[in-house]
Amino acid sequence: MKKFLVLSVLCSLIACSSSSATKEDKPEEQQPKNVYRNPVIDYSLPDPSVIEGDDGYYYLYATEDIRNLPIHRSKNLVDWEYVGTAFTDRTRPDFEPNGGLWAPDINKIGDKYVLYYSMSVWGGELTCGIGCATADKPEGPFTDHGKMFRSNEINVQNSIDPFYIEDGGKKYLFWGSFRGIYAIELSDDGLSLKDGATPQQVAGTAYEGTYIHKKDGHYYFFASIGSCCEGLKSTYTTVVGRSDNLFGPYVNKNGGSMMDNKHEVLIQKSNSFVGTGHNSEIVTDNAGNDWFFYHAWQKAKIDNGRQLMCDRIQWSSDGWPYITNGTPASVSRAPVFKNEEEKE
């Protein structure tokens, strides 16, 4: 579940970028352009979701530790700037009184940017729910379409953490948090449930933060296990299973089912970071390298919250994703992109 925090000084965040972490570590020299340091943003941006806009920028959305759901953008996945928020106090969703906006999932459906979100109070497993909003541009403004469903309406406890996917000409939403992961078919516009559709369980009770990636005929089910929000005590860990079918069964390398909470560990704590979880979509750079974002607590800056991390995903000869050493990179070769002039 996504702990709702309110940051006290928003203006300082607007002035920050990923270079803030670099400047503290290397105050007298410029960071080489072909490497980057984690975290890529050193303030709290939990549960990231990312999409490439038509303007050449990548846009990233996160749980609202910055009120009204923050949006950042970058052309190289490393240097980020704060754009604004998806909502305002006037336009923010309100179907869950006093609820926070958690775990957004951004998509382009037709000519609209569609933002799925969770709305919940901490511990509100029966009344939390999932809604959606649309915009003409990735930076918004977003128009809320309201609640799609609540836990107590769809009979899935803890209905948070939405993930949208299209497959076989149909649209689906996956969601859930430690009470099972479920899927359901959506309407043609993706803004509501398809008439008559019912939830189907696809994974067990160990997981939240679902993301499914299609590659080479396989479906890869990424999720997080453990506790997200306990600072140094956080045990969040990113795991993965694989299937030949969107709805599973998803299994680990030994054939153990994710319905039975069996999986492969993708990335876990290191000497510098704990609580490594809730990954974003995979982004491919110009050199064909795959990257993803997630959040983690930095031991040396625990008061900064769940900071934004970036790591390269590689693929083994037998088709399984892995991260070098299975832990966050502190310093690594940067994603490869055209320069800004070329992209514009």
N, C-alpha and C positions, 0 to 999 in steps of 0.2 A: 504494500500500500504506500501511498505517496504523501509524506508528511508535509503539511502546509505551513510554510514559514513566511513571515512578512519582513522584507529587508527595509531597513530604516533610511538608507540614503540612496535613492534611485539615481540622482544626478551623477554620483561617482561611478556608477555602472556604465552610464552613457559614455563617459570619457575613457572607459577601459577597453582593451582588446586583449587578444591572446598574448600580445607582446608584454603585458604586465608581468606575467610569470617570468618571462625571459629577462626582463630588465632587472628584476630582483636577483636572479641568479648570475647575470653577467652585466654588471652596471657600467662597465667601461668599454665594452666592445659590442659590435653589431652581431646579432645571431646570423650565422651563415644561412643563405636563402635555401640551400638544399637540405637543411635539417630542421627539425622542430622539437619542441619540448612539451611534455605533458605536465600539467593540464594545458590544453590549448585555450581555455578560458578559466581563470582562477577564482571565479565566484560561482555561486550555486545555480546550476542549470540541470536539474534532474530529468531523467526520462526523455532524452532527446529524440526528435523525429526530424528528418531532413529531406529536402526535395530540391531539384534543380529548376530554377525559374527560366522563363523565356528570355530574360535579360542577361544571362550568363552568370548570374549569382546563384550560389547555393543558399537556401534559407533553412534555418534551424529553429525549431519550436521546443519549448520545455515546460514542465510543470511550473506553476506560477509561484515560485519563490520570489519572483518579481510579479506583483499583482497584475491580473488581467491577461496573463499568459504571454511571456516574452518572445520576441522574434529577433534573431540575429542573421547576418548574411556574410558570405565570404566568396571569393573567387578561387581560393586555393585550399580550402578546408582547414587552414591553419590560422590565418589572420582574420578575425571576426570583428564585425562592428554591430553595435546595438541599433536596431531599426525602430522599435516601438513595441506595442502590444497588440494582440489580436482583437482585444475588446477594450472598452472603457468602463468606468463604473456605471455608466448609463446603459451600455449595450451588453454587458456581461450576462451570461446565462443565470437563471435564478430558480430553476426547478427544485434545487436542493437548498433550502434556507441555510445561510451561513456556510455553505459548502465551498470547497476549494476546487480549482480547475487543475486536474492532474493528467499526466500521461497523454499528451496530444498525439494524434497520428495524422500527418498531412498527406494529401493525395491530389492528383489532377484527374478529374472525372469530366469528360467532355471539355468544355471551355471554362470550367469553374475549378477553383481550388477549394477542396472540401476538407475541413478540419474536424476530425472526430475527437472528442474529449470525454474524460470522466469527470463527474462532479460528486463530491463526497465530503463528509466530515470524517475526522479520524475515528475509526471504529464503527462507522455507519454502514455496516455490511448489508443491511436489509433495505435501506432507503437510497443508497447510492445508485447511480445510473450513468448512462452514456447518451450524449447528445451530439449534434453536428452543426456546423456553420459553414457558410460559403463566402467566397470573395472572388473578384475578377483578377486580382493580382496577389502574389504570394505575401506581400507586406500588408495586405488588407486594404481597407477596413473589412472585417468579417461581419456578416449578418447571421445572427443566431437563428437556427431553425428549431431550437428547443430539444426537449427530451425525446430520445428514440425509445428507451425503456428503462425501467428501474429493476433492481434485483427482485423485489417482491411482486413485480408484475410478470417477469419472465421466468420466475422460479429458479434463478441461478444466484446463489448468495455471493456477495462481493463482486458485483458486475462493474468492474473497472478495467482499465488497460485495453482499449480497443485497438484492433489492427485490421485494416482493409486490404483485400486482395481480389483481383479478377482472375478467373480461371475458366476455360472452356466457354467463354462468352457470357459468364454469369458473375455476379458481384456478391462477395461474402464479407461478413464481419466476424472476426475471432476476438474473444475477450475472456477475462477471468483472472482471479487472484487467489490462489491457495485453497480454492473450493472446486477445482477443476477448470480446465480450459474448454470453452465451447465455441461453436461456429453456427452461423445462421445465414441464410440467403437474404439479400437485400433487394429492394425495388430497382427498377431500371436506372433511376437517377442516383441511387446510392444513399438517399436521404431518409429512408424508412425501411422497415422490415417488409419483405415480400408477403403478400396476403397468404395466410395459411402456413407460413414457414414455422418450423419448430427447432429449438436448439439441439445440437448434436455434440456430445462430449468427444474431445479428441486427445486430451492429455489429462494426467492425474492431478493430485492436490499439492504437489511440491512447487508449482510454477506460477509465475505471473510475467507480465511484460513480453507478450508473444510477438515474434516477428518471423515470417516465413519467407524464405528466399528460394526461387526456382533456378536451378542450374544443371545443365547436362542431363535432363530427364529425371532429376531428383528434386524433392522438396525438402528443404532444411528448416527445421523448427528450432528457432532460437528462443530462449526464455531465461528467466532468472530464478534462482532459489535462495533461500536464506532471508536474513533481515536487512532491510534497506537503510534504516534511518536511525541507527544507534551510535553514530559517531565511530570512535575507535572499536567499538564492539560489533559493528556491522559485519555480517557474514555473507552479504550479497555476492553471488557468483554466477557468471554467465555460462549456460550449458546449451547443448545442441543434440538433436536427434535427426534421423533421416527417414524418408519414406518415398515410395514411388507413386503415392496418391496424396492429394491435398488433405484429405481427412484421415490419413494414417492407414495402418498403424505406423507411428514414428518409433524408431528403435535406435539403440546404441550399437556399437561395433560388434557386440556379442549377441545381438538379437533381442536384448531386453527391451521391453515396451515402456514408452513414456506414460502410458496409462497406468503402469505400475511404478512410476517415478524412477525409471532407469534412463540414463542419459550419458553423454560425454561432457566433461568439463572443458570449456573453451578458454576462459580467462578467470583468474582468481587473484587473491591478494598477493602483495609483494612486500618488500621491506619498507616501501614508501607509501603504498596505497592500500586501502581496504574498501570493501563494499563495492566491488567492481561489477556493475550490473545495469540492467534495463537498456539494452543496446538499441541503436537506431537502424534504419535501413542501410544496406550496403551501397556504397558509392564507388564507381570505377573511374580511375584517373586516366589521363591521356596515354599513359604507358601500359594500360591494361591491368594495373594493380587495384585490388579491392580494399576498401577502407570502411570502418564503421566507428560510430561514436557510442559512448556510454558514460555513466557517471561513476565517480569514486570519491572517497574521502582521502585527502592527502594528510598523512600523519603529522607533517610539520606545520600544516595550516588547517587544523581541524575545524576552527571557527568559520572558515570560508564555505562550509557546507559541502554539498555534493557537486564537485567541479566537473567540467566537461573534458573528457578524455577522447583521444583518437588513436586508433591502432590499425595496422595493416592485417588483413585476413589473407592467409595463404591456403592453398589446397593441396592435399597429399596426393600421391599417385593413385590411391584407391578412393579419391573423391571426398575426403573429409576435411572440413575447415580446421585451421589451427592458427594460433598466435605464437610468435617466437617466444620460447621459454614459458608460454602459458600464463604470463604476467604482463602488466602494463609496461610499455616502453617509457623510459625516462627521457632519453634523447634518441631520435631515429631519423632516417632519411625521409624527407618530406614527400607528399604526393606530387606527382608530375602533372603540371597544367601549363597551357599556353600563358604567355604574359597577358596583362590586362589589355594592352592595345590590340593584341591579336584577337582576344575574346570579344572585344567590343566591335 
